[in-house]
Amino acid sequence: MNSGCFRKEENSNAKAVGMKPSEGGAASSAEQETAVIMGSEASSENGKEVHYCGFNISALPEELFMHVLMFVPPTDVVKRCSLVCKHWLAVSRDQSMWRRKCEQEGKYVPSVKGLHLTPKDFMRIYFKNPYGRNLLRNTRAQSMEYWYKPGNYLSASVETSPAGADPIADFVPPEEIQGKPVQNWVTSYQFTTITQQVHLLAEGCSAEVLDNVRPPIYASAWCAARWDCGAKFQLVVKLLNKDQTTVDAVEKDINMSDHPDRRIWHKVEHTFTDYKPGVRSIKFQMGGVDTQFWAGNYGSKFTLPCLRFIFSKTDEDKQ
């Protein structure tokens, strides 16, 4: 692209937007900001036209103009292009463009009959991809970030490798590890937990999808014990409404003390189906304890928690 068309101007805002100084008051702050970004070759005549190197960009057919925006970085489309004029704002918020962007980059879009998603819904899906990823953060035990735990010295700690247990890579499918390092949390002789709460609307979910489609919600975690010390692991997941009242919940308790080979890793999992409308957040809790009351961190080990939606052909055929 011709860099000469995008040089920074030191002139006044009125000159930057290609207007006479007397007309500067008619330019909005959005137009002024955009003109500074695009340079003096871009101009806006009171939000009606935009010229680039002498060419009236706004005269392009909308479908062609939308195709051009498909190649613009998405953050620029939202934060910059939308400020140029009303026409650019309308195209930058167009539902079909954001749907195409989602499809182009593999963001999962629920395709359910009777489901009405707004342009904002498609923008959220594009930027946050809530229906196609693990909704939990820090799932590889890199630290305690994003996880709440009781603030005492007996709380869960982080291990760079599972002391007294087999390497987790020997049990977890490669697609879950993705070639990245995995650490784990480990508990002590008093039962302790770590908790993360996921606020679904903030993560990009649509209230209509949550209430009308109610896709299955899958939760899982991997756990193990030491070869020389028994341990128990617990997974608790709660679906909560906006008032933090429980809509549905599950508790999974695993006692690895009597297992013939304690040091191997087990996957604990559950799928929520047919839950009531109104789910707005999910509380995900993992915890454990050793069963021999040994001083130090000899309790259960756990890592790679997962919380995600599952969409199937049956969901997409719902009326």
N, C-alpha and C positions, 0 to 999 in steps of 0.2 A: 504494500500500500504506500502511496506517495506521502512520505513523512512531512513534506512541505505543506500539506493541507492541514496538519495537526500541530503547527508550531504554537507556542505559548505567547500570548499577547500581553503587553504591559499597559495597554490603553484602558480607558474607563470602561465600566460595564456597558454604557450605552454604545460605545464603539465596538465592544466585543460582540454584541449581538447584532451588529450591522444596522444600527438605528442612528438617526440624528440625535444629538445630545438633548434636544428639546423633547424627543419622544421617549427618553429613557425611563420616565416614570411609568410608562405603559408596560414595560417588561417586568414580568414576575421574577421573584428571586429564583424560582426553578429554572427559568429561561437563562438568567444570568449565570447560574452555576453551570448549566449545560454548555453555554457559549464559551466559558473559560476552559472547560474540559476539551471541547472540540476545536477551539481556535477560531481565528477571525474569518476563516472560510465558511464557517457555519453561521447561519443567521435565522432568526425567527421573526416573522412579521406578525406580532401580536398573537402568536400561537397558531397561525394559519398555515405557514409554509416553512420549510427548512431547506436551505440550500447548502450543497457540499461541492466545493470546487466549481461553482457555477451551475450545478445541476440541482433541480428541484426534487429532492428525495421524496417529499410528501406526495408528488404526483405519481409515484409508482403504484400500480395496482396492489390492492391490499394483500393478495395472496403472494405476490412477488416480494413485497416489503416484509411480510411475515417470514418468508423463506430466507431473506437476508438476515433477519434477527436470529434465525436458528443457528447462525455461525458466530453470534456475539456471545461472549461469556455471560452466563445467566445472571450473575450479580450485577453486571453492567446494564443488562436489560431492565432489571427491577429498580436499581438505584440511580441510573443515569439516563437511559433512553426514555424512561417514563416521565422525565422532567422536561423534555424538550418542548412538547406541545400536547394539546388534548388528543390529537390524532395518534401520536406516538404512545401516549398513555393508554389509549383504548386498545391499540394493537399489542402492547406489552402485557396487557392483562387478559388477552384473548384466551378462551378456554382451549380452543383447538390447538393453538401453538404450544401450550404447556403440556397438553396430552401428547402431542408429537414428541416433545422433548423427553417426556417420561418414557415413551416407547423406544426412542432412539438410544437412550442410555440405560435401559433395563430396569427402570424403577417400576415396581409392581403397582398396577392400578386395578382395583377391584372392578370386575366386569360383571355386574349383577343387574338383571332386568329390574326396571323400576327404580334403580338407584340414581339419584340426581345429585351429581357433584358440581360444585361451583368452580369458577376460575381460581379462586383462592385455594380451594381444596387441591386442585391440580398443582398449583405452585408449591403448596406445602408437601405434597407427595414428592415433587421433584427434588426439593431441597432437603427433606428429612427422611424420605423413603420409609415411612412407618410400617408398611405392610410387607416389606421384603427384607427385614434385618432383625438382628438381636436387639431388643429394646434396652437391655442392660448395659451399663458402662463398667469399664475396668473388670472384665471377666477373666483375665489371666493372672489375677492376684499380683499385679505390679506394685501395689501399695494398698492402703485402705481408702484411697480416694473414692468418693461417691458411696461408700458403705458406712452405715452407722453401726457402732459397736459400743458396748458398755465401757466406760472409761476407767478400767482398772488393770492392774498388771496381769491378771489372769485371763484377759481377753484374748481373742484369736490373734495369732501372729502370722507373718508371711515367711514362707520357706522358698528359697531359690530352687531347691530340688527336694523331693519328698523323702526325708530321712526315714530309713527303716521300711520303705515301701518301694514297689517297682516303679520305674519311669512311666509317667502317664502316657507318653507317646507310644508305648507298647500296646495300649488298649483303645485309644481314641482314634477314630477314623481320620485320615490325613486332611479331609476337607474341613474338619472342625479345627484342626491345629493351624492349617494354612502356612506351614513352614515357619511359624513365629514362636519365640520362646514362651513357655507356659510355666508359671510358678503356681504355688498353692497356699491356701490358708491352713493353719493347724490350730487345734484347740488344746485345752489343758484339763486338769482334774476337776474343775468346776464347769458345769454346763454354761456355754456362752454362745452368742449368736452374732451374726452380722446381717444387716438389713438394707435394702435399697427400695425406694418407692418410685415407681414410674408414673408420671402424669401424662395420660394418653393424648389429651388435646394439645398439650405443649410439645409432644413428640411428633405432632403432625396428623394425628388421626382425626377423622370426621365423626361428629356426633351421630350423623345418620348411619354411617357404617357400624358404629358401636351399638346402636339401638335397634336398627332394622335388619342388618345382615347378621350381626353377632357371630363373626367367624370364630372357629375354634382357637383357643389360646393354649399354646404349648409351653410347658415349663420343665426344665431339667437341670441336673448338676451331676458332676462326677465326684465320688468319694472313695476313700481307702483308709486303712489303719496300718499301724506298724506290725511287723512280723512278731514282735515280742511283747505287745501290749494291746489288749482288747479296746474297742472304741465303739461309740454309737454316733450315728449321724441323723440329723433331722432336717427335712425340707418342708417349709410352710409357705404357701402362696395364697394370698387373699385378693379377691376382686372387690373393689370398693366403689361406692357411688360418690357423688359430689359432697355428701355430708360425712364421708368416711365410714359409712355403715357397710358391713360386709354383705355383698350380694351372693358370693360363692367362695368356697375355700377348700383347701386340701392340706393334709398333714401326712407326710411320709416319714416313717421311722425305720432306720436300718441298724440292726445290731450285728456288728462284724466280729464280736468277741468269740463266737463259736464257729466261725467260718474256718474250714480246714486250711485255707491260705489267705490269711488276713491282709497280706500286703498287695493283693491285686485290686484294681480299680473297678468300681461298680457305677453304672449309670442309673440314677433315680429320675423318673420322669412321670409327668401327668399331663393330660389334655382336658381342658375345660370345654364342654359343649352344652348347648341348650341352657345357657345361663340367662338370667332375666335382663331386660334393658336397663340402662342407667349406669353401666360401668364407666368410670372416669379415671381411675388409677388402679395400680396393682402393687401390692406390697410383697416383695420377694425376700424370704428369710432363710438363711442356712445356719446351722449350728451343730454342736456336738460336744463330746466329753470322752475322756478315757474311762475305762471300767475298773482300773486297778489302783486309782488314786495315787499315781506317781507324780512327784513334784516336777514341774517343767511342762513343756509342750509335747506330750505323748498321746494326745487325743486324736480324734478323727481329723482327716485331711480332706479338703474339698476344693474344687476349682471348676472353671469353664461353665458357669451357670448360663442358662439360656432362657429367654422369654420372647416369644414371637407369635405372630398370627399364622394360621394355616388356612389357605384357600384351596378349595378343590373344585372340580367340575360341578359337583352338586351345589356348592355355594353360588357359582356363577349362573346356575339355572333357576335360582330362587326367583319367585315373582315378587 
